[in-house]
């Protein structure tokens, strides 16, 4: 049996013994009949980034087939108010079979699908973020001959009533165990449910942030995923947030994916790791075990487009209270190896060529294993205010742009933006002064996108009216002096946190 299918926690995959991308309507009808499925749910993100749901009861086999074949009609102006006018608002939602999973929360056996949007002509709805991502992937592959994969890191706070036993050390929660971490079992069940919904998880752990405030414990957690094609990676992040929130509700906990909850404590990001594939192999490392030319050229594109990428990945004012020095969050446009003060980090790879497993376990015969597939490069500025599909699209466009530049020019940009130091230390002030800064507010982020929008609109990837909507939304915050106002009025930060507590 295919090792990718063995032990699968997704009930549909385990039953059909097929990889999800090969699921057919006939497969799903068989699963429905054999597993006494009584309902079907269509799920899709709207402009606010949250999952919306449409429920169907399975009246009979004919109706089940109709649902899976024809989908249903929805009001696009309510889902995408910036892109769809009420006078011409109908859209179709059609299920993507590969996303099928059994709802882990519903008492009624329910089969769920993420859906794609189509317009009245039966064409993919051009302003749907998912279809934007499809166009970004296609343009990347056509231009470079490579494919682009990603994986996300979800950081979030879980909030519960204060427990004074075994108190945690403030801001020292990284990989903490029970009893000093109180909510690890909640994270474990989140991971189990995300896996049942098809999420391919790398690992989970408690994160740096922990503190008590107003009689409550705030514990920061992280779940990190495995690399996947961009659309799958985005789907998994979307569903993971939905699952974590639902499970928190069941447990009587509260959860926030907000970028910043209080000043002076760790904010929550949504870092995105990326890798380039050529002929099915990771092209991020060269034959010498160092970062490949292609990867450095892609990073050059990320450097050039980074200020505009915040328009997709940092969408509310609290995002820019997280992007401050000394909080393991980037503020300047640079990249480096294993450098958490950089915007793009090249994390430690398995490139030593040594069999560490044998060294730790002498009884295990030594093996020569190719570990280059693990190497990625990581964008550290995004957070969960992002529209995950727009963000993945923007990263893909930026990487393609770097690869389309003349090779020498791109490699020079990469060399100029490379740092091998903590740029926020006082002794490195001269180097810091040479680096461009990220936007400091939503309004500035919108201006950055406006200046280079033609790069994102090229090859038809981003629709102009989508860019118009994003820029308009960001500028509407009118937050250029927000940091100064928040310093003068501590209550303003509290108001902002409350307003965006459940963002994304």
For each residue, the residues with C-beta under 8 A, 3 or more apart:
1: 5 6 17
2: 5 6 19
3: 6
4: 8 19
5: 1 2 8 13 14 17 18 19
6: 1 2 3
7:
8: 4 5 13 14
9: 14 192 195 196
10: 13 14 20 101 195 196 197 198
11: 14 15 35 101 102 196
12: 15 16 20 23 28 31 100 101 102 111
13: 5 8 10 16 17 18 19 20 198
14: 5 8 9 10 11 17
15: 11 12 31 34 35
16: 12 13 23 27 30 31
17: 1 5 13 14
18: 5 13 22 23 27
19: 2 4 5 13 22
20: 10 12 13 23 97 98 99 100 198
21: 98
22: 18 19
23: 12 16 18 20 27 28 97 98 100
24: 27 28 97
25: 28 29 65 68 69 97
26: 29 30
27: 16 18 23 24 30 31 97
28: 12 23 24 25 31 32 68 97 100 111
29: 25 26 32 33 61 64 65 68
30: 16 26 27 33 34
31: 12 15 16 27 28 34 35 37 100 111
32: 28 29 35 37 40 58 64 111
33: 29 30 37 61
34: 15 30 31
35: 11 15 31 32 102 109
36: 109
37: 31 32 33 40 58 102 109 110 111
38: 57 58 108 109 110
39: 55 56 57 58 106 108 109 110 111
40: 32 37 55 56 58 64 67 68 110 111 112 113
41: 53 54 55 56 103 106 110 111 112 113
42: 53 54 56 71 72 93 95 112 113 115
43: 51 52 53 54 112 113 114 115 239 242
44: 51 52 79 93 114 115 116 117
45: 49 50 51 52 129 238 387 388 389
46: 49 50 52 78 79 80
47: 79 80 81 82 83 387 469
48:
49: 45 46 385 386 387 388 503 504
50: 45 46 504
51: 43 44 45 238 239 241 242
52: 43 44 45 46 79
53: 41 42 43
54: 41 42 43 72 74 93
55: 39 40 41
56: 39 40 41 42 63 67 72
57: 38 39
58: 32 37 38 39 40 63 64 67
59: 63
60: 63 64
61: 29 33 64 65
62: 65 66
63: 56 58 59 60 66 67
64: 29 32 40 58 60 61 67 68
65: 25 29 61 62 68 69
66: 62 63 69 70
67: 40 56 58 63 64 70 71 72 95
68: 25 28 29 40 64 65 95 97
69: 25 65 66
70: 66 67 94
71: 42 67 92 93 94 95 115 118
72: 42 54 56 67 92 93
73: 90 91 92 93
74: 54 79 90 91 92 93
75: 78 79 89 90 91
76: 79 80 83 84 89 90 91 117 125
77: 80 81 84 85 86 89
78: 46 75 81 89
79: 44 46 47 52 74 75 76 84 91
80: 46 47 76 77 83 84 127 128
81: 47 77 78 84
82: 47 468 469 472 473
83: 47 76 80 127 463 465 466 469
84: 76 77 79 80 81 88 89 91 127
85: 77 88 89
86: 77 89
87:
88: 84 85 120
89: 75 76 77 78 84 85 86
90: 73 74 75 76 120
91: 73 74 75 76 79 84 117 118 119 125
92: 71 72 73 74 117 118 119 122
93: 42 44 54 71 72 73 74 115 116 117 118
94: 70 71 115 116 118
95: 42 67 68 71 99 100 113 114 115
96: 99 113 114 115 116
97: 20 23 24 25 27 28 68 100 113
98: 20 21 23 232
99: 20 95 96 112 113 114 198 235
100: 12 20 23 28 31 95 97 111 112 113 198
101: 10 11 12 111 112 196 197 198 239
102: 11 12 35 37 109 110 111 112 196
103: 41 106 110 111 112
104: 193 196 197 243
105: 246 247 250
106: 39 41 103 109 110
107:
108: 38 39
109: 35 36 37 38 39 102 106
110: 37 38 39 40 41 102 103 106
111: 12 28 31 32 37 39 40 41 100 101 102 103
112: 40 41 42 43 99 100 101 102 103 197
113: 40 41 42 43 95 96 97 99 100
114: 43 44 95 96 99 235 238 239
115: 42 43 44 71 93 94 95 96
116: 44 93 94 96 124 128 130 131
117: 44 76 91 92 93 124 125 128 130 131
118: 71 91 92 93 94 122 123 124 125
119: 91 92 122 123 124 125 126
120: 88 90
121:
122: 92 118 119
123: 118 119 126
124: 116 117 118 119 128 131 134
125: 76 91 117 118 119 128 131
126: 119 123 131 463
127: 80 83 84 131 132 463 465 466
128: 80 116 117 124 125 131 132
129: 45 132 133 387 388 389 390 393 466
130: 116 117 133 134 231 234 389
131: 116 117 124 125 126 127 128 134 135
132: 127 128 129 135 136 389 390 393 461 462 463 466
133: 129 130 136 137 230 231 234 389 390 392 393 396
134: 124 130 131 137 138 231
135: 131 132 138 139 393 459 460 461
136: 132 133 139 140 230 392 393 394 396 397 400 461
137: 133 134 140 141 147 148 229 230 231 396
138: 134 135 141 142
139: 135 136 142 143 396 397 400 458 459 460 461
140: 136 137 143 144 146 147 148 396 397 399 400
141: 137 138 144 145 146 147 148
142: 138 139
143: 139 140 400 403 404 459
144: 140 141 276 294 400 403 404
145: 141 278
146: 140 141 276 277 278 283 294
147: 137 140 141 229 276 277 278
148: 137 140 141 230 274 275 276 277 396 399 400
149: 227 228 229 230 233 274 275 276 277
150: 227 228 230 233 234 272 273 274 275 392 395
151: 202 224 225 226 227 228 233 272 273 376
152: 224 225 233 236 237 270 271 272 273 388
153: 222 223 224 225 269 270 271 272 273
154: 222 223 224 237 240 241 244 257 270 384
155: 207 220 221 222 257 268 269 270 271 384
156: 220 221 222 244 255 256 257 268 384
157: 209 218 219 220 221 255 256 258 261 268
158: 183 186 187 218 219 220 221 248 253 254 255
159: 216 217 218 219 253 254 255 256
160: 163 182 183 216 217 219 253 254
161: 215 216 217
162: 212 215 216 217
163: 160 182 217
164: 167
165: 179
166: 179 180
167: 164 180
168: 172 173 176 180 181 182 210 217 219
169: 172 173 180 210
170: 210 211
171: 208 209 210 211 265 266
172: 168 169 176 208 210
173: 168 169 176 181 206 207 208 209 210 219 220
174: 205 206 207 208
175: 205 206
176: 168 172 173 180 181 206 210
177: 180 181 184 206
178: 181 182 184 185
179: 165 166 182
180: 166 167 168 169 176 177
181: 168 173 176 177 178 184 206 210 219
182: 160 163 168 178 179 217 219
183: 158 160 186 187 206 219 221 253
184: 177 178 181 187 188 206
185: 178 188 189
186: 158 183 189 190 247 248 251 253
187: 158 183 184 190 191 204 205 206 221 223
188: 184 185 191 192 204
189: 185 186 192 193 247
190: 186 187 193 194 204 223 240 243 244 247
191: 187 188 194 195 201 204 223
192: 9 188 189 195 196
193: 104 189 190 196 197 243 247
194: 190 191 197 199 201 223 236 239 240 243 244
195: 9 10 191 192 198 199 200 201
196: 9 10 11 101 102 104 192 193
197: 10 101 104 112 193 194 239 240 243
198: 10 13 20 99 100 101 195 235 236 239
199: 194 195 225 236 239 240
200: 195 225 226 228 236
201: 191 194 195 204 223 224 225 226
202: 151 224 225 226
203: 223 224
204: 187 188 190 191 201 221 222 223 224
205: 174 175 187 221 222
206: 173 174 175 176 177 181 183 184 187 210 219 220 221 222
207: 155 173 174 220 221 222 266 268
208: 171 172 173 174 220 266 328
209: 157 171 173 218 219 220 265 266 267 268
210: 168 169 170 171 172 173 176 181 206 217 218 219 220
211: 170 171 218 262 265
212: 162 215 216 217 218
213: 216 218 262
214:
215: 161 162 212
216: 159 160 161 162 212 213
217: 159 160 161 162 163 168 182 210 212
218: 157 158 159 209 210 211 212 213 261 265
219: 157 158 159 160 168 173 181 182 183 206 209 210
220: 155 156 157 158 173 206 207 208 209 210 266 268
221: 155 156 157 158 183 187 204 205 206 207
222: 153 154 155 156 204 205 206 207
223: 153 154 187 190 191 194 201 203 204 240 244
224: 151 152 153 154 201 202 203 204
225: 151 152 153 199 200 201 202 228 233 236 237 240
226: 151 200 201 202
227: 149 150 151 233 273 275 376
228: 149 150 151 200 225 232 233 236
229: 137 147 149 232 233
230: 133 136 137 148 149 150 233 234 392 393 396
231: 130 133 134 137 234 235 389 392
232: 98 228 229 235 236
233: 149 150 151 152 225 227 228 229 230 236 237 392
234: 130 133 150 230 231 237 238 388 389 392
235: 99 114 198 231 232 238 239
236: 152 194 198 199 200 225 228 232 233 239 240
237: 152 154 225 233 234 240 241 270 388
238: 45 51 114 234 235 241 242 388
239: 43 51 101 114 194 197 198 199 235 236 242 243
240: 154 190 194 197 199 223 225 236 237 243 244
241: 51 154 237 238 244 245 257 384 504
242: 43 51 238 239 245 246
243: 104 190 193 194 197 239 240 246 247
244: 154 156 190 194 223 240 241 247 248 255
245: 241 242 248 249 255
246: 105 242 243 249 250
247: 105 186 189 190 193 243 244 250 251
248: 158 186 244 245 251 253 254 255
249: 245 246 252 253
250: 105 246 247
251: 186 247 248
252: 249
253: 158 159 160 183 186 248 249
254: 158 159 160 248
255: 156 157 158 159 244 245 248
256: 156 157 159 261 268 501 502
257: 154 155 156 241 268 270 383 384 502 503 504
258: 157 261 268 318 384 385 497 500 501 502 503
259: 267 268 269 314 316 318 319 321 322 383 384 385 500 503
260: 263 267 268 318 319 321 322 497
261: 157 218 256 258 265 267 268 497 501
262: 211 213 265 493 497
263: 260 321 493
264:
265: 171 209 211 218 261 262
266: 171 207 208 209 220 327 328
267: 209 259 260 261 321 322 327 329 383
268: 155 156 157 207 209 220 256 257 258 259 260 261 322 383 384
269: 153 155 259 322 329 380 381 382 383
270: 152 153 154 155 237 257 313 382 383 384 386 388
271: 152 153 155 378 379 380 382
272: 150 151 152 153 378 379 382 391 392 395
273: 150 151 152 153 227 347 376 377 378
274: 148 149 150 298 376 377 378 379 395 399
275: 148 149 150 227 282 283 284 375 376 377
276: 144 146 147 148 149 282 283 284 292 294 295 298 399
277: 146 147 148 149 280 281 282 283
278: 145 146 147 281 283 294
279:
280: 277
281: 277 278 372 373
282: 275 276 277 285 372 373 374 375
283: 146 275 276 277 278 292 294 295
284: 275 276 291 292 294 295 372 375 376 377
285: 282 289 290 291 292 295 349 351 372 375
286: 289 290 291 292 293
287:
288:
289: 285 286 351 353 372
290: 285 286 351
291: 284 285 286 295 296 346 375 377
292: 276 283 284 285 286 295 296
293: 286 296 297 407 411
294: 144 146 276 278 283 284 297 298 403
295: 276 283 284 285 291 292 298 299 377
296: 291 292 293 299 300 410 411 414
297: 293 294 300 301 402 403 405 407 410 411 414
298: 274 276 294 295 301 302 377 399 400 402 403
299: 295 296 302 303 335 344 377 399 402 414 417
300: 296 297 303 304 402 405 410 411 413 414 417
301: 297 298 304 305 398 399 400 401 402 403 405 410
302: 298 299 305 306 309 335 343 344 379 395 398 399 402
303: 299 300 306 333 334 335 343 344 402 413 414 417
304: 300 301 398 401 402 413
305: 301 302 308 309 394 397 398 401 452 455
306: 302 303 309 310 333 343 381 398 438
307: 310 333 436 438 439 445 448
308: 305 311 394 445 448 449 451 452 453 455 456
309: 302 305 306 312 313 379 381 382 391 394 395 398
310: 306 307 313 314 319 381 382 438 439 445 448
311: 308 314 315 394 445 446 448 449 470 471 474
312: 309 315 382 386 387 390 391 393 394 470
313: 270 309 310 379 381 382 383 385 386 391 394
314: 259 310 311 319 320 323 381 382 383 385 386 439 442 445
315: 311 312 319 385 386 387 442 473 474 503 504
316: 259 319 385 442 477 500 503
317: 320 321 441 442 477 479 482 496 500
318: 258 259 260 321 322 385 496 497 500 503
319: 259 260 310 314 315 316 322 323 383 385 442
320: 314 317 323 439 440 441 442 479 482 483
321: 259 260 263 267 317 318 324 483 486 493 496
322: 259 260 267 268 269 318 319 327 329 383
323: 314 319 320 329 330 331 381 438 440
324: 321 327 329 331
325: 331 424
326: 424
327: 266 267 322 324
328: 208 266 340 341
329: 267 269 322 323 324 380 381
330: 323 341 342 343 380 381 438
331: 323 324 325 424 437 438
332: 343 423 432 435 436 437 438
333: 303 306 307 343 417 435 436 437 438
334: 303 342 343 344 417 418 419 423 435
335: 299 302 303 339 342 343 344 345 346 377 414 417 418 419
336: 339 341 342 344 345 346 418 419 420 421
337: 345 346 420
338: 345 346 347 348
339: 335 336 342 345 419 420 421 422
340: 328 345 380
341: 328 330 336 419 422 423 424
342: 330 334 335 336 339 345 380 419 423
343: 302 303 306 330 332 333 334 335 379 380 381 438
344: 299 302 303 334 335 336 377 378 379 380
345: 335 336 337 338 339 340 342 377 378 380
346: 291 335 336 337 338 349 375 376 377 378
347: 273 338 376 377 378
348: 338
349: 285 346 371 372 374 375
350: 371 372 374 375
351: 285 289 290 371 372 375
352: 356
353: 289
354: 359
355: 358 359 366 367 368 369
356: 352 359 360
357: 360 361 364 367
358: 355 361 362 364 365 366 367
359: 354 355 356 362
360: 356 357
361: 357 358 364
362: 358 359
363:
364: 357 358 361
365: 358
366: 355 358
367: 355 357 358
368: 355
369: 355
370: 373
371: 349 350 351 374
372: 281 282 284 285 289 349 350 351 375
373: 281 282 370
374: 282 349 350 371
375: 275 282 284 285 291 346 349 350 351 372
376: 151 227 273 274 275 284 346 347
377: 273 274 275 284 291 295 298 299 335 344 345 346 347
378: 271 272 273 274 344 345 346 347
379: 271 272 274 302 309 313 343 344 382 395
380: 269 271 329 330 340 342 343 344 345
381: 269 306 309 310 313 314 323 329 330 343 438
382: 269 270 271 272 309 310 312 313 314 379 386 391
383: 257 259 267 268 269 270 313 314 319 322 386 504
384: 154 155 156 241 257 258 259 268 270 503 504
385: 49 258 259 313 314 315 316 318 319 500 503 504
386: 49 270 312 313 314 315 382 383 390 391 504
387: 45 47 49 129 312 315 390 391
388: 45 49 129 152 234 237 238 270 391 392
389: 45 129 130 132 133 231 234 392 393
390: 129 132 133 312 386 387 393 394 466 470
391: 272 309 312 313 382 386 387 388 394 395
392: 133 136 150 230 231 233 234 272 388 389 395 396
393: 129 132 133 135 136 230 312 389 390 396 397 456 461 462
394: 136 305 308 309 311 312 313 390 391 397 398 456
395: 150 272 274 302 309 379 391 392 398 399
396: 133 136 137 139 140 148 230 392 393 399 400
397: 136 139 140 305 393 394 400 401 455 456 458 461 462
398: 301 302 304 305 306 309 394 395 401 402
399: 140 148 274 276 298 299 301 302 395 396 402 403
400: 136 139 140 143 144 148 298 301 396 397 403 404
401: 301 304 305 397 398 404 405 455
402: 297 298 299 300 301 302 303 304 398 399 405 410 413
403: 143 144 294 297 298 301 399 400 410
404: 143 144 400 401
405: 297 300 301 401 402 409 410 413
406: 409 410
407: 293 297 410 411
408: 411 412
409: 405 406 412 413
410: 296 297 300 301 402 403 405 406 407 413 414
411: 293 296 297 300 407 408 414 415
412: 408 409 415 416
413: 300 303 304 402 405 409 410 416 417
414: 296 297 299 300 303 335 410 411 417 418
415: 411 412 418
416: 412 413
417: 299 300 303 333 334 335 413 414 435
418: 334 335 336 414 415
419: 334 335 336 339 341 342 423 431 435
420: 336 337 339
421: 336 339 425 428 431
422: 339 341 425 428
423: 332 334 341 342 419 428 431 432 435
424: 325 326 331 341 428 432
425: 421 422 428
426: 429
427:
428: 421 422 423 424 425 431 432
429: 426 432 433
430: 433 434
431: 419 421 423 428 434 435
432: 332 423 424 428 429 435
433: 429 430
434: 430 431
435: 332 333 334 417 419 423 431 432
436: 307 332 333
437: 331 332 333 440
438: 306 307 310 323 330 331 332 333 343 381
439: 307 310 314 320 442 444 445 447 448
440: 320 323 437 444 483
441: 317 320 444 445 477 479 480 482 483
442: 314 315 316 317 319 320 439 445 446 474 475 477 479
443: 446 447 474 475 477 478 479 480
444: 439 440 441 447 448 480
445: 307 308 310 311 314 439 441 442 448 449 474
446: 311 442 443 449 450 470 471 472 473 474 475
447: 439 443 444 450 451 475
448: 307 308 310 311 439 444 445 451 452
449: 308 311 445 446 452 453 456 467 470 471 474
450: 446 447 453 467 471
451: 308 447 448
452: 305 308 448 449 455 456
453: 308 449 450 456 457 462 464 467 471
454: 457 458
455: 305 308 397 401 452 458
456: 308 393 394 397 449 452 453 461 462 467
457: 453 454 460 461 462 463 464 467
458: 139 397 454 455 461
459: 135 139 143
460: 135 139 457
461: 132 135 136 139 393 397 456 457 458
462: 132 393 397 453 456 457 466 467
463: 83 126 127 132 457 466 467
464: 453 457 467 468
465: 83 127 468 469
466: 83 127 129 132 390 462 463 469 470
467: 449 450 453 456 457 462 463 464 470 471
468: 82 464 465 471 472
469: 47 82 83 465 466 472 473
470: 311 312 390 446 449 466 467 473 474
471: 311 446 449 450 453 467 468 474 475
472: 82 446 468 469 475 476
473: 82 315 446 469 470 476 477
474: 311 315 442 443 445 446 449 470 471 477
475: 442 443 446 447 471 472 478
476: 472 473
477: 316 317 441 442 443 473 474 482
478: 443 475
479: 317 320 441 442 443 482
480: 441 443 444
481: 484 485
482: 317 320 441 477 479 485 486 492 496
483: 320 321 440 441 486 487
484: 481 487 488
485: 481 482 488 489 492
486: 321 482 483 489 490 492 493 496
487: 483 484
488: 484 485
489: 485 486 492
490: 486 493 494
491: 494 495
492: 482 485 486 489 495 496
493: 262 263 321 486 490 496 497
494: 490 491 497 498
495: 491 492 498 499
496: 317 318 321 482 486 492 493 499 500
497: 258 260 261 262 318 493 494 500 501
498: 494 495 501
499: 495 496
500: 258 259 316 317 318 385 496 497 503
501: 256 258 261 497 498
502: 256 257 258
503: 49 257 258 259 315 316 318 384 385 500
504: 49 50 241 257 315 383 384 385 386
